Every structure is written in structure tokens, then in C-alpha cells.
């Protein structure tokens, strides 16, 4: 993929320099819109409008829809009204709604002036729905059929109206806008009798989502049911639009990135990495860094409270990083596993007892193995090889006992916090590594000093 | 989704108890195969075969294909040869190949004995390809057309042969198995003239993958191009199969889970969380835990080397967790951002200078803000509120200076290791939080004691 982009970009640059516009046209016509977008985003701003005008009309609209809003604005500002109308006419209505949503007011005015009245109405309908709802990501362009139509009539209707629709492969059977059933083009084409009414071959058990359903839930249903499109209905069961699988794939990608960012203690980013300024990155990263730094005050206080004893047994200090890190790693293993299972819908709050029991057994296995390994390491390596004779077997025992207890605590905290968060309606993803680490740090130090006090002082 | 499953499961259980088989049939016919699978997996083993026999034939095959291998084996063992043949005949060939791949030898023998010769041949072809290659996930059942066919002939062919195909919506135009072009059912249905030859409306710029292309790359191309299916060709450009979008969605989900697991220091799991035994979890988690614990030996050695000075200035110990955690968090923010961008194809190794320069600026912003905040916190809270008068402004300065330097180092390590890993052909995901934390811990302690030595002793 990469190699291909680089070479094509160079060629296009050279052809632009040489003003070989016909050759450019011939090349562009062979390319996928996505690949054209990739080339565009590497080019200098002033070359874009020229290159854009060389695209075939339908490709132009597809490329336009995929461009970054900054580039879209730039292009629109250079368009004549006729050019703008040509692009807007070719856009799918969901892309047009996205565009209107992103552009500044004066640009929006021009776009709406060029859109035909039907599209203007549909754009406004989509924009009524809250961000991230099914209504806001749907398109209103789908094929609707009537129950009494025959298979032959249905196919004729698809052939007549299908050209503007985002997908023709799933058709919706409606009466007075009520969604009665769903029928695929495959069902229609493979029907043995052309005179069968659609109502006889349609599937009446339609799975649909409401206009306000969260887009993440919609996307999850796509990966569950492998649909090409999902109907969106209003409160009265009237069909208002469809969400298509390509939008669902984008949503999944976006939501996964958001989850991963949250798990690493960042606010979700709006832009791709290369388009983010250092200040954008700073703004996304500093809140959690600052919060977690401040909350490390607790670990500091615990160590300070134990200062005198530590001064007497300085050797204990050397094991603090190992205990804290192992605790943190154990905790994040559990929390990340649970967060992912929750977001894939594999787990629910009701599974909590099963989860906790499983983690207890796992942490006993992990804790005991690590404690044994750690004891061997301390006695053989730290004491014998490094010759650190301050380390008594008793010290090693304290460290290893703490290790086992810390692993248990860490896994308990790690597996339960995400489920509690989910239950309370928060996003479980924020209960990941950094947050868990901070809590586990404090707990593991308390355990360490507690056990040390019992055995060493 | 959840509520729905629970209620249906209860109803089905009750109906099974009451032996209301006709009612059960009526209910099952309204359900999506995926939802039936969800119910099955909650039921007791001995109830499964009975319930399975109540399913309509086509649904039975779909449900069977989605079941866990353990359940599949259980069902097959209870099947008569006729029943087995019925299920196998209805399976898509890629699902049949998966089944053969998962079952023990004696079961495989029975399956192959029931499959018709054509399917047996195709199963064997798919199984020839290495795991995770496009060849191993493709299906050999696609619609192929000839270039000279007219639109009308093409539609007739689709109607005649489409019933066994996993998708009919994308058709492949081949001659002597060479892939010449691709045409969608939409193009065919919307063609204005039924006598146009397929070669005139087909798209000759076909994007395809090789049989050995990694499945992750195939899936990435789906989210890039929004295809319904992707043709798989052999070295000679001959078409051998297709990968469909639903398989691509599964691959994306699977690969993302794998990435997330690796980022949290775990080996990728084979089973879902609820199906994993504690021993499975232990086996996935212990290698990294043990490795990271052992590598904490370095931090221990650094602290031991500095023991005497620490004994003189015990107050320094209290800040170790805060410095280490902030370093770890800063580093994982950078590494996770880069890993995700690499896996989405937004970044490549050639962007390294841009990335490093961006992270330098970001870490100066983060480092300076945290240092200032930390200085205020130490002087106002730790010194005044907690009354810890051991903390001199000079000590606070050493801590905060270390903080700023640690953030810079952590972000450098965090952003560069994943790119280096990618460059060397390793999976960047292992260069995430736990690994970075261990390195950053050691580095931040060295910086801390270095700066402390310069200013305090």
C-alpha cells in the first residue's frame, strides 16, 4: 500500500509540473477514490483545485466526501456556484449532512443554496439528531418497496430508482412509512416466480435501531449480525433511514481508537496523529498526567510515614519499583481484558461473580509462580552474584509474600473497576492501566510495609 | 441486546421443559442465527442436539458454523450420517474448511466422507494455505462471469448459480481463470441496455490480494476501500477465491483484540474471556509478568548503588513512585498513540523524523507544565500542609527538574520503539506500556540520582 502511494504521488507531481493534464485524467480514472484522497493530502494546497477538476464527476464527489474538512473548505472557496452544485448533487445525503455540520456558517449558506429542496430537507432531518446517534450517521436514501409488489415489479423499481441509493442490496418493505419487512436483492433475483408478491418472500423479523441509539451500539450489531445495512426507525416504528456497513466499519475503527486512547490515559483525539499539533497532543495528554501525578501524593505519604523504618532497612527500597511495576502490570492485564470483553459485548455486569472467581484463581497461579521465581532471583542473583549480603532470606520472604498479595489485589482491582464503571454508566475504558496503576501502587506499598513491619521490625 | 437474550433464553428453557416443540420451532424461525448461538451457548450440553434438530435447515447450517468448536464436535458426535451430510451440504466452503481444521482426526474423516467430491476438493485447497493468509480465510464460492456475456445473460447466470454463493453482489469477470474485471449487481441492474457486453461495464482496475497476503492487511484494505468482497488471486493472476466483508470485520475485531492484549503485556488469547480457564489466563499472562519482574532487577541495582546517599536523604525516596509513574504514563501515551496509528496505516517508518519532532515539542509542553504543577504541590501541600520540613526548595527543584527530563525521555522512548519494532519486522504492539514502563523506570531513576548528586550532595 505504502510503496504504491509514494510512487503514484511522485508521478502525479511530475505530470502536474509538465502540465500533462490528459495523462493525469487517464491515471486518475483508474484509481480508487481513497487512494486519490491519500495523494491529495500530500500535495500543496494550491495544486488541489486544479487536480480536483480533472476527476470524473462521480469520483469527484466520492473524493470530496472523504477529504479532511480543511481541504473541503479550501475547495469550496475556490468553486464557482455551478461547480459546487455539481459536487453537492452527487454527494450522498449523509455525506452532505456531515459537510454542513463541519463547515463555517457562510460556507454552509452557499452549500444549502446549491442543494436541491429535497436534499436540503433531508440534510436538515439528519442534523436534528444528536451527535453519535444512529439518526446522525444514517442516510435517508434507501430503496423502499410495497408489500403487494411482485418480484418483477420490485426489480423494475430498483432499476428505476436505485441509482441515487447508497445501497440497493437490502430493500425495505414499507406501508405508510411503517417498516414491515426486509428483502434482499439476492432473494428477489433468486425467487423462482416473478409474480410472487414481495410480502411473501420478505423477512418480517426485522432487526432495526432507533434514531437515538448510540452509534457504538449500532456498529456492534453490525459485527454481530453481518448486515449490509441496518434500518433506523422512529418511535412510531416508521422508517427514517439506514446505516450502511461501511459507516459501521468507520465507527468501529473510531470507537476502538477512542477506547485505546482512554486506556492509555488520554482524552480521545479528533484528528489523526500526523494532523495533530503538539498543542493538540498536549491538551489530550496533560489532564490524566497531572491528575495521576497529583494522586501519587498518596504513595509519597505512605513512604514518608514509613521513612524511619526505611532508613533502618534501606535494602527494602530497592524492591519498591519491582513490586509496584508487577502490581501495575498484573492489574492492567486484568482491566484491559475485561474492558475489551465488555466493549465486544462478551461480558456484562451480571457475570461479575464468575469474573472475580476466575481472576482469584488466575492471580493465585500468577502470584505464587512469581513469588517463587522472585525468591530464587533474589537469593541467587541479588545476594550471591551481586554480593548484596544485606538481603537476608527473611527480607526475600517479605518481598515475595508482598509480591503474591499484590498480584491478587491488583487483579481484583483491575477486574472489578471496569465492571463497576460500566454499571454506573461510565466508560469502562478509563479504568485502565494508568488509573489502576496508581491505586495498586498505594495498596502494594501498604501491603509491603505492613508485611515488613510484621516480620522484620 | 442483553435484556433480549436473557428473556428469550428463559422462554426457550421453559418451553423445552414443557416439551412444547412446535412453539419452539415457531420462535426459532423468527430469530437471527447469531442470537440462536448466544442462547445455545448458555444451555446445558444435553439439550443442544434436541434444540438443534428443531431449526430450519438453512438456519441450522448458519448456527452450526458460528458455534464454538467444542459444541460442534459434540453435535457431530450425536449426528447420524444423514444429519451430518445435511449440515455439511449447507455450509459455505470456508466454514467447512474451518470446521475440518478444528476437529479431531476421526471427526474429520466422517465430515469428509459426507461432503460431496467438489466440496472436498475445495476444502483441501483452502487448507493448503498457511494460517492467517488470505487463502486460508477465503471462500471459493463466488459468481464468475465471462467478458462476452451480455448484461441479460449475466443476470440469468447469477439467478441460476447464485444460490450457493456467499455473495452475489460483486461478480468477477474471468477468462481461463484470469481475473479481467469486476462488476457489481448494481451496475448490471442499472445498466440501460440489456445487450451491453459485461466487458464494457466492468471495472478493469481490480484491487486484489494474493493468496499469501496476511489477513490483517486484507482486513485493512476493506476498511480503506469499503468493498463487499475482495478477490484473491494466485501468482499467475488466476482467481482462486474471495474474502467477504463479514469475515474482514471478524478479522479486524480479532486483530484489534490481539493488539490490545499485547499492549497490556499478554499473549494473544485463543478463546473469549468467559471460555478461558484460569490456567489459560495464567499461561497468557505469566510470561510478560515474569520477564518484566526480572528486568526490574536493573531498577533495584540502581537504587542499591545509591543506597548510602538515599539513607542520608530519605525524603528523596518518597518521590520515586511519582516520578516512575509519570514517566511510565507519559511513555505509554506516546507508544500507544504511535502503535494505533501504525496499525491503522496512518503512519510509516519514513514519518519518524516528523513524529520525533512532534513528540519533543509535546513533551516540553507536558514536562514544563507538570514540573511547575509539581513544584507548587510539593511546596504548598507536602511542605506546608503536611508539614514535611525535610523538603527544601532545592529538593523540590531536583524532583521537578527530574520530572521534566523524565517526561521527555519517556516520550522519546515511547514514540521511537514501536516504529523501530515495525521497521525490524516485529509487532509494534509489544512495545507498549509495560515494556516502555520498565525501560523508563530505570532511566528516570538514573536521571533522578544524577540530578540529585549534582545539586544535593
Interface residues (C-beta under 8 A of the other chain):
Chain A: X1 X2 X30 X31 X32 X34 X155 X158 X159 X162 X163 X168 X169 X185 X186 X189 X190 X205 X207 X217 X220 X221 X222 X223 X224 X225 X226 X228 X245 X246 X249 X250 X252 X253 X256 X257 X260 X261 X263 X264 X265 X266 X269 X272 X273 X274 X276 X278 X279 X281 X282 X285 X286 X288 X289 X290 X292 X293 X294 X296 X297 X299 X300 X301 X303 X304 X307 X310 X311 X314 X315 X317 X318 X319 X320 X321 X322 X324 X325 X326 X328 X329 X330 X332 X333 X335 X336 X337 X338 X340 X341 X344 X345 X346 X347 X348 X351 X354 X355 X358 X359 X361 X362 X365 X366 X369 X370 X373 X374 X377 X381 X382 X386 X388 X403 X407 X433 X434 X437 X438 X441 X445
Chain B: X1 X2 X30 X31 X32 X34 X155 X158 X159 X162 X163 X168 X169 X185 X186 X189 X190 X205 X207 X217 X220 X221 X222 X223 X224 X225 X226 X228 X245 X246 X249 X250 X252 X253 X256 X257 X260 X261 X263 X264 X265 X266 X269 X272 X273 X274 X276 X278 X279 X281 X282 X285 X286 X288 X289 X290 X292 X293 X294 X296 X297 X299 X300 X301 X303 X304 X307 X310 X311 X314 X315 X317 X318 X319 X320 X321 X322 X324 X325 X326 X328 X329 X330 X332 X333 X335 X336 X337 X338 X340 X341 X344 X345 X346 X347 X348 X351 X354 X355 X358 X359 X361 X362 X365 X366 X369 X370 X373 X374 X377 X381 X382 X386 X388 X403 X407 X433 X434 X437 X438 X441 X445
